[in-house]
Amino acid sequence: ENPDQTSFLIHAKGAYLAIDPGDGRDYGGWDSKDRLWIYSAKAHNLVIVDDKDSPTTAGDPVRDPARLGSHLSTDFLDYAEAMLTYSDVGVDTTRSVLFPHKAYFVVADDLRSAAEHRYDWQIHFGDASKGTLKASADRACWQVPNDSGEQVELAVVFAAPDPIEITQHTGPTNHLSHGTRTFEHAYAKATSRGRNVQYLAVLYPRKLTEPAPKMERLSEDGVLGASIEVTGRTDYVSLRGGIGPAKGSAGELIFTSVKEGKLDYFMGKNATSFAFEGNTVWSSPRPVTVALRAKGGRLVGEICEEGGAGRPVELK
């Protein structure tokens, strides 16, 4: 019953990489500073507005509920979105999450308000005494041993907004309850200011013995995005239009996967067209959310025409 609507956790490569710090009961009574912090939105993987605690109410099924929107599940990519209104500060939020190749994550947050705000996009990692967090101009990287002693990392690259400020911090943690030890965990903030702000982050977990992706921020004709290149495949993701070989595509969020120089699949949120290397591959008379794979001269995948769950589709 924490104020954690739309937060996420990541356990990958044998390690708990993006955490929930617990419930704080081992820090003492309900008025304990550390317990109150752990119970707050600031201790979760959320966007915090104006450095305040969440305007949502823990355990309240009515006030500011998160609402599930369009969602797709294919053998090559999963996608889901959730909407939440921060009514106390007048901010409408939509969080969209992609799971390409069932290998890494793309998180897009759309924040809209009539007033200027400070936004802090937060991600909480693990035990600060066991791992290392490094932050730079557009990314943060957490490295830690997994359950088998292998070194793993979670790299987070921010393609948007621009400019952005990334800082690193520590906070209290109480993963398990009833007398287990407490510890300090590492976390990062990505800060931006404005009325309407969009975040686009790539979260890539891997063992250090696995190939490292080359992840770069991209900007073309006002479209912000990123490329993710690893072992013969390059993916592109962007906001408000296509980027790279998908330039000319129309949609709120466009994802493109290119394998050995050829289109493998694409995904579009509220999209009306997808273009690849200057040629229109797919179009729709109205905005839809779609994930389609090029297969034997056809496009096969799922489509959401009016929100909700995707339905299978096969197009010529």
Salt bridges, closest charged atoms under 4 A:
ASP20 OD2 - HIS44 NE2 3.31
ASP23 OD2 - ARG25 NH2 2.65
ASP50 OD2 - HIS117 ND1 2.77
ASP51 OD1 - LYS42 NZ 3.73
ASP75 OD1 - ARG293 NH1 3.92
ASP78 OD2 - LYS102 NZ 3.48
GLU81 OE1 - LYS269 NZ 3.84
ASP88 OD1 - ARG63 NH2 2.44
ASP109 OD1 - ARG95 NE 2.80
ASP110 OD2 - ARG112 NE 3.27
ASP120 OD2 - ARG118 NE 2.95
ASP127 OD2 - ARG181 NH2 3.07
ASP138 OD1 - ARG139 NE 2.89
GLU150 OE1 - LYS207 NZ 3.38
GLU153 OE2 - ARG206 NE 2.99
GLU210 OE2 - LYS13 NZ 3.24
GLU216 OE2 - LYS214 NZ 3.58
ASP221 OD2 - LYS247 NZ 2.87
ASP235 OD2 - HIS101 NE2 2.70
GLU252 OE1 - LYS269 NZ 3.90
ASP264 OD2 - ARG233 NH1 2.84
ASP264 OD1 - ARG293 NE 2.89
GLU305 OE2 - ARG286 NH2 3.15
GLU305 OE1 - ARG311 NH2 2.89
GLU314 OE2 - ARG298 NE 3.53
